[in-house]
Amino acid sequence: MLSNTSKYALRAAIYIAFNAIDGRKIGIKVISEDLKIPSPFLAKILQILVKHKILSSTKGPNGGFGVGMDPFTVSLYDIINIMDGDDLFKKCLISMRMCNEDGVQCPIHGKYEKIRNQLIELFKQQSIGKLAKEIQKTNKEIMI
């Protein structure tokens, strides 16, 4: 359901929130290797998150990526919306058009609308910081 771009952005943001303690910066090579995300693709994703101030970046030998804003205020919805827009939350499940565009709904519209609204709420309620903290409590790795 989510694009690879959004999945990678979410994983990277959680990884950085988990590891960038006390302003620590993490190099792209380390993030790329740990998360098994191709470095050039990851670089583009991280720069988009920096542009939106979700992350921060510093150049140089001690540079890398860190947290830009409080990760507890950044929701999964925010990152998905930044990376892919809100089509996932607005477009019809089985059509390329928006349902109700011409007063016509697809046959699954009513059922999917309820699920879509639940999905929106789930993504809005889950913050990057909250997920990083859950990983820390359970002592589990960020899934690769």
BAKOLKE-306795 format. One record per atom (N, C-alpha, C): x, y, z; atom name; residue number from 0; chain. Coordinates in steps of 0.02 Angstrom, whole numbers, plus 50000, padded with zeros to 5 digits. Atoms other than C-alpha are relative to their C-alpha. Example, Ala and Ser with C-alpha at 12.3 -4.5 7.8 and 13.67 -1.06 7.14 Angstrom:
% residues 2
       u       v       w   gulum   sedo   zado
   50045   49941   50000       N      0      A
   50615   49775   50390      CA      0      A
   50045   50060   50000       C      0      A
   49958   49941   49997       N      1      A
   50684   49947   50357      CA      1      A
   49961   50055   50037       C      1      A
END
This chain:
% residues 144
       u       v       w   gulum   sedo   zado
   50041   49941   50000       N      0      A
   50000   50000   50000      CA      0      A
   50044   50063   50000       C      0      A
   49954   49943   49999       N      1      A
   50143   50119   50039      CA      1      A
   50054   49990   49946       C      1      A
   49945   50004   50049       N      2      A
   50274   50159   49908      CA      2      A
   50065   49985   50037       C      2      A
   49934   50012   49970       N      3      A
   50454   50106   49938      CA      3      A
   50030   50065   50026       C      3      A
   49975   49936   49978       N      4      A
   50496   50290   49952      CA      4      A
   49975   50016   50070       C      4      A
   50028   49987   49934       N      5      A
   50378   50312   50099      CA      5      A
   50026   49951   50052       C      5      A
   49975   50050   49953       N      6      A
   50432   50149   50180      CA      6      A
   50072   50016   50021       C      6      A
   49930   49984   49984       N      7      A
   50616   50197   50168      CA      7      A
   50004   50064   50042       C      7      A
   50000   49937   49962       N      8      A
   50579   50373   50232      CA      8      A
   49980   49987   50073       C      8      A
   50023   50016   49933       N      9      A
   50485   50304   50382      CA      9      A
   50054   49962   50039       C      9      A
   49948   50039   49967       N     10      A
   50620   50177   50422      CA     10      A
   50060   50043   50018       C     10      A
   49942   49957   49987       N     11      A
   50759   50306   50406      CA     11      A
   49985   50050   50055       C     11      A
   50017   49952   49948       N     12      A
   50668   50434   50513      CA     12      A
   49998   49967   50069       C     12      A
   50002   50036   49936       N     13      A
   50635   50305   50650      CA     13      A
   50072   49981   50021       C     13      A
   49930   50019   49986       N     14      A
   50816   50244   50638      CA     14      A
   50038   50060   50028       C     14      A
   49964   49940   49978       N     15      A
   50883   50421   50657      CA     15      A
   49974   50023   50068       C     15      A
   50028   49981   49935       N     16      A
   50764   50461   50801      CA     16      A
   50026   49953   50054       C     16      A
   49977   50051   49953       N     17      A
   50821   50300   50886      CA     17      A
   50074   50009   50016       C     17      A
   49927   49999   49993       N     18      A
   51008   50328   50858      CA     18      A
   50031   50069   50010       C     18      A
   49971   49932   49996       N     19      A
   51034   50517   50853      CA     19      A
   49986   50032   50068       C     19      A
   50011   49977   49932       N     20      A
   51037   50542   51040      CA     20      A
   50047   50059   50015       C     20      A
   49960   49941   49979       N     21      A
   51098   50709   51112      CA     21      A
   50032   50036   49941       C     21      A
   49975   49962   50057       N     22      A
   51118   50790   50941      CA     22      A
   50050   49963   49957       C     22      A
   49953   50040   50040       N     23      A
   51225   50649   50871      CA     23      A
   49978   49998   49927       C     23      A
   50013   50005   50072       N     24      A
   51237   50644   50681      CA     24      A
   50023   49932   49976       C     24      A
   49986   50066   50027       N     25      A
   51236   50482   50583      CA     25      A
   50013   50006   49926       C     25      A
   49982   49997   50071       N     26      A
   51322   50465   50415      CA     26      A
   49954   49959   49956       C     26      A
   50045   50034   50047       N     27      A
   51223   50412   50264      CA     27      A
   50023   49929   49985       C     27      A
   49974   50067   50014       N     28      A
   51337   50263   50234      CA     28      A
   49978   49951   50055       C     28      A
   50020   50042   49944       N     29      A
   51298   50193   50407      CA     29      A
   49925   49985   49996       C     29      A
   50072   50009   50005       N     30      A
   51111   50221   50386      CA     30      A
   49983   49952   49942       C     30      A
   50011   50041   50060       N     31      A
   51114   50144   50212      CA     31      A
   50017   49926   50013       C     31      A
   49978   50068   49986       N     32      A
   51209   49990   50270      CA     32      A
   49955   49966   50051       C     32      A
   50041   50029   49948       N     33      A
   51107   49962   50427      CA     33      A
   49929   49985   49977       C     33      A
   50069   50009   50023       N     34      A
   50939   49981   50339      CA     34      A
   49995   49965   49933       C     34      A
   49999   50033   50066       N     35      A
   50992   49900   50176      CA     35      A
   49960   50039   49948       C     35      A
   50032   49955   50048       N     36      A
   50932   50049   50074      CA     36      A
   50055   50027   49955       C     36      A
   49948   49973   50044       N     37      A
   51031   50100   49919      CA     37      A
   50016   50073   50017       C     37      A
   49977   49934   49977       N     38      A
   51134   50253   49966      CA     38      A
   49976   50058   49956       C     38      A
   50024   49943   50040       N     39      A
   51088   50364   49815      CA     39      A
   49925   50015   50011       C     39      A
   50072   49993   49988       N     40      A
   50902   50333   49842      CA     40      A
   49987   50029   50069       C     40      A
   50007   49976   49931       N     41      A
   50918   50360   50029      CA     41      A
   50020   50073   50005       C     41      A
   49978   49930   49998       N     42      A
   51013   50524   50001      CA     42      A
   49944   50046   49977       C     42      A
   50056   49958   50024       N     43      A
   50867   50594   49900      CA     43      A
   49944   50004   50051       C     43      A
   50053   50002   49950       N     44      A
   50742   50540   50031      CA     44      A
   50018   50043   50061       C     44      A
   49979   49962   49941       N     45      A
   50842   50613   50175      CA     45      A
   50001   50075   49986       C     45      A
   50000   49928   50017       N     46      A
   50865   50779   50084      CA     46      A
   49930   50029   49999       C     46      A
   50070   49976   49999       N     47      A
   50677   50793   50062      CA     47      A
   49978   50010   50072       C     47      A
   50019   49993   49929       N     48      A
   50654   50763   50249      CA     48      A
   50036   50058   50033       C     48      A
   49963   49941   49975       N     49      A
   50788   50894   50286      CA     49      A
   49966   50064   49975       C     49      A
   50033   49941   50028       N     50      A
   50701   51018   50170      CA     50      A
   49936   50017   50039       C     50      A
   50062   49990   49962       N     51      A
   50541   50993   50272      CA     51      A
   50014   50005   50076       C     51      A
   49977   49990   49931       N     52      A
   50642   51010   50435      CA     52      A
   49984   49941   50047       C     52      A
   50010   50060   49960       N     53      A
   50597   50834   50493      CA     53      A
   50068   49977   50027       C     53      A
   49932   50018   49982       N     54      A
   50784   50796   50494      CA     54      A
   50045   50061   49992       C     54      A
   49948   49949   50011       N     55      A
   50940   50903   50502      CA     55      A
   50060   49965   49969       C     55      A
   49939   50029   50028       N     56      A
   51102   50878   50410      CA     56      A
   50057   50048   50009       C     56      A
   49939   49962   49992       N     57      A
   51279   50934   50435      CA     57      A
   50052   49969   49954       C     57      A
   49947   50025   50045       N     58      A
   51419   50921   50307      CA     58      A
   50065   49997   50038       C     58      A
   49933   50002   49971       N     59      A
   51597   50877   50347      CA     59      A
   50015   49933   50031       C     59      A
   49977   50064   49973       N     60      A
   51696   50739   50433      CA     60      A
   49957   49975   50058       C     60      A
   50043   50021   49944       N     61      A
   51583   50738   50587      CA     61      A
   49927   50013   49984       C     61      A
   50068   49985   50021       N     62      A
   51428   50772   50486      CA     62      A
   49957   49939   49995       C     62      A
   50048   50054   50008       N     63      A
   51278   50668   50448      CA     63      A
   49930   50027   50011       C     63      A
   50070   49982   49991       N     64      A
   51093   50668   50483      CA     64      A
   49980   49990   50072       C     64      A
   50027   50003   49932       N     65      A
   51004   50701   50645      CA     65      A
   49928   50022   49999       C     65      A
   50070   49981   49992       N     66      A
   50835   50748   50711      CA     66      A
   49994   50075   49988       C     66      A
   50011   49929   50014       N     67      A
   50769   50914   50645      CA     67      A
   49948   50030   50046       C     67      A
   50052   49977   49954       N     68      A
   50611   50930   50747      CA     68      A
   49985   49943   50049       C     68      A
   50017   50050   49949       N     69      A
   50544   50838   50898      CA     69      A
   49966   49941   49967       C     69      A
   50029   50057   50034       N     70      A
   50511   50662   50833      CA     70      A
   49932   49979   50028       C     70      A
   50065   50016   49972       N     71      A
   50361   50649   50948      CA     71      A
   49944   50043   49970       C     71      A
   50049   49958   50034       N     72      A
   50276   50784   50845      CA     72      A
   49993   49984   49925       C     72      A
   50001   50020   50071       N     73      A
   50309   50701   50676      CA     73      A
   49964   49933   49993       C     73      A
   50039   50062   50007       N     74      A
   50178   50574   50628      CA     74      A
   50020   49963   49936       C     74      A
   49990   50040   50061       N     75      A
   50188   50434   50501      CA     75      A
   49963   50034   49942       C     75      A
   50039   49966   50051       N     76      A
   50053   50529   50406      CA     76      A
   50040   50059   49971       C     76      A
   49961   49943   50023       N     77      A
   50166   50683   50396      CA     77      A
   50052   49977   49949       C     77      A
   49947   50023   50044       N     78      A
   50307   50584   50317      CA     78      A
   49972   49972   49935       C     78      A
   50031   50028   50061       N     79      A
   50196   50488   50196      CA     79      A
   49975   50057   49955       C     79      A
   50025   49943   50038       N     80      A
   50115   50652   50143      CA     80      A
   50057   50039   49967       C     80      A
   49942   49966   50028       N     81      A
   50286   50733   50116      CA     81      A
   50028   49960   49941       C     81      A
   49968   50041   50051       N     82      A
   50352   50587   50014      CA     82      A
   49956   49985   49940       C     82      A
   50043   50023   50054       N     83      A
   50201   50536   49912      CA     83      A
   49937   50042   49989       C     83      A
   50063   49962   50004       N     84      A
   50066   50666   49939      CA     84      A
   49945   49961   50035       C     84      A
   50055   50032   49963       N     85      A
   49896   50620   50005      CA     85      A
   49955   49957   49955       C     85      A
   50039   50042   50045       N     86      A
   49836   50515   49857      CA     86      A
   49976   49936   50034       C     86      A
   50018   50062   49966       N     87      A
   49837   50359   49965      CA     87      A
   49937   50010   50041       C     87      A
   50055   49986   49955       N     88      A
   49710   50443   50077      CA     88      A
   49940   50031   49964       C     88      A
   50054   49968   50037       N     89      A
   49603   50521   49941      CA     89      A
   49976   49962   49939       C     89      A
   50018   50033   50062       N     90      A
   49608   50418   49782      CA     90      A
   49958   49938   50013       C     90      A
   50042   50059   49998       N     91      A
   49485   50280   49748      CA     91      A
   50045   49938   50000       C     91      A
   49961   50061   49994       N     92      A
   49548   50105   49787      CA     92      A
   50008   49964   49933       C     92      A
   49997   50039   50062       N     93      A
   49507   50030   49616      CA     93      A
   50000   50043   49937       C     93      A
   50002   49956   50058       N     94      A
   49510   50182   49503      CA     94      A
   50056   50051   50006       C     94      A
   49950   49948   49999       N     95      A
   49635   50316   49456      CA     95      A
   49968   50068   50016       C     95      A
   50035   49938   49985       N     96      A
   49502   50450   49482      CA     96      A
   49979   50002   50073       C     96      A
   50029   49994   49934       N     97      A
   49431   50515   49641      CA     97      A
   49928   49977   49998       C     97      A
   50071   50019   49995       N     98      A
   49268   50434   49693      CA     98      A
   49960   50065   50012       C     98      A
   50046   49942   49994       N     99      A
   49123   50558   49688      CA     99      A
   50018   50056   49954       C     99      A
   49980   49947   50045       N    100      A
   49210   50658   49552      CA    100      A
   49941   50025   49958       C    100      A
   50058   49982   50040       N    101      A
   49054   50654   49444      CA    101      A
   49936   49977   50035       C    101      A
   50057   50026   49963       N    102      A
   48935   50600   49582      CA    102      A
   49996   49924   49996       C    102      A
   50000   50072   50008       N    103      A
   48983   50420   49544      CA    103      A
   50051   49971   50049       C    103      A
   49954   50035   49954       N    104      A
   49059   50303   49672      CA    104      A
   50014   49930   49973       C    104      A
   49984   50068   50019       N    105      A
   49149   50141   49638      CA    105      A
   49963   49952   50047       C    105      A
   50039   50046   49960       N    106      A
   49067   49984   49706      CA    106      A
   50027   49986   50070       C    106      A
   49970   50014   49935       N    107      A
   49188   49971   49853      CA    107      A
   50009   50063   50042       C    107      A
   49987   49935   49968       N    108      A
   49191   50156   49901      CA    108      A
   49978   50002   50073       C    108      A
   50026   49995   49931       N    109      A
   49082   50145   50056      CA    109      A
   50038   49958   50049       C    109      A
   49963   50044   49955       N    110      A
   49177   49999   50130      CA    110      A
   50071   50024   50010       C    110      A
   49931   49978   49996       N    111      A
   49349   50067   50090      CA    111      A
   50005   50067   50037       C    111      A
   49997   49935   49967       N    112      A
   49308   50241   50154      CA    112      A
   50008   49992   50075       C    112      A
   49993   50012   49927       N    113      A
   49289   50174   50332      CA    113      A
   50071   49978   50017       C    113      A
   49931   50025   49988       N    114      A
   49455   50082   50321      CA    114      A
   50050   50056   49989       C    114      A
   49955   49944   50016       N    115      A
   49540   50233   50242      CA    115      A
   50002   50049   50059       C    115      A
   50004   49954   49943       N    116      A
   49481   50344   50386      CA    116      A
   50036   49971   50061       C    116      A
   49964   50032   49945       N    117      A
   49547   50218   50513      CA    117      A
   50076   50002   49988       C    117      A
   49930   49999   50019       N    118      A
   49712   50211   50420      CA    118      A
   50029   50071   50010       C    118      A
   49978   49931   49989       N    119      A
   49726   50401   50421      CA    119      A
   50010   50013   50074       C    119      A
   49995   49990   49927       N    120      A
   49694   50404   50609      CA    120      A
   50061   49963   50028       C    120      A
   49943   50038   49977       N    121      A
   49822   50267   50639      CA    121      A
   50065   50035   49983       C    121      A
   49938   49967   50021       N    122      A
   49956   50356   50538      CA    122      A
   50009   50068   50034       C    122      A
   49994   49935   49966       N    123      A
   49917   50523   50622      CA    123      A
   50016   49992   50074       C    123      A
   49989   50010   49928       N    124      A
   49923   50450   50798      CA    124      A
   50069   49971   50015       C    124      A
   49934   50031   49989       N    125      A
   50089   50359   50776      CA    125      A
   50055   50049   49981       C    125      A
   49944   49955   50014       N    126      A
   50240   50472   50792      CA    126      A
   50064   49961   49992       C    126      A
   49933   50030   50009       N    127      A
   50418   50435   50742      CA    127      A
   50032   49988   50068       C    127      A
   49971   50006   49933       N    128      A
   50473   50466   50921      CA    128      A
   49969   49943   50040       C    128      A
   50035   50053   49965       N    129      A
   50341   50350   50991      CA    129      A
   50023   49931   49977       C    129      A
   49978   50064   50027       N    130      A
   50394   50209   50876      CA    130      A
   50073   49986   50019       C    130      A
   49930   50009   49980       N    131      A
   50579   50237   50913      CA    131      A
   50004   49980   50074       C    131      A
   50001   50016   49929       N    132      A
   50540   50230   51099      CA    132      A
   49976   49928   50011       C    132      A
   50024   50069   49994       N    133      A
   50442   50068   51078      CA    133      A
   50055   49950   49981       C    133      A
   49945   50043   50021       N    134      A
   50590   49992   50986      CA    134      A
   50052   49996   50056       C    134      A
   49951   49996   49946       N    135      A
   50705   50049   51127      CA    135      A
   49976   49958   50060       C    135      A
   50027   50038   49943       N    136      A
   50589   49973   51261      CA    136      A
   50003   49925   49988       C    136      A
   50001   50072   50014       N    137      A
   50577   49806   51174      CA    137      A
   50068   49973   49980       C    137      A
   49931   50018   50018       N    138      A
   50761   49807   51128      CA    138      A
   50002   49961   49934       C    138      A
   50001   50032   50066       N    139      A
   50719   49756   50950      CA    139      A
   50033   50045   49949       C    139      A
   49971   49961   50054       N    140      A
   50802   49811   50790      CA    140      A
   49945   50029   49957       C    140      A
   50046   49974   50050       N    141      A
   50719   49919   50661      CA    141      A
   50000   49951   49943       C    141      A
   50004   50052   50051       N    142      A
   50657   49796   50534      CA    142      A
   50033   50022   49935       C    142      A
   49964   49986   50062       N    143      A
   50763   49788   50379      CA    143      A
   49957   49983   49941       C    143      A
END
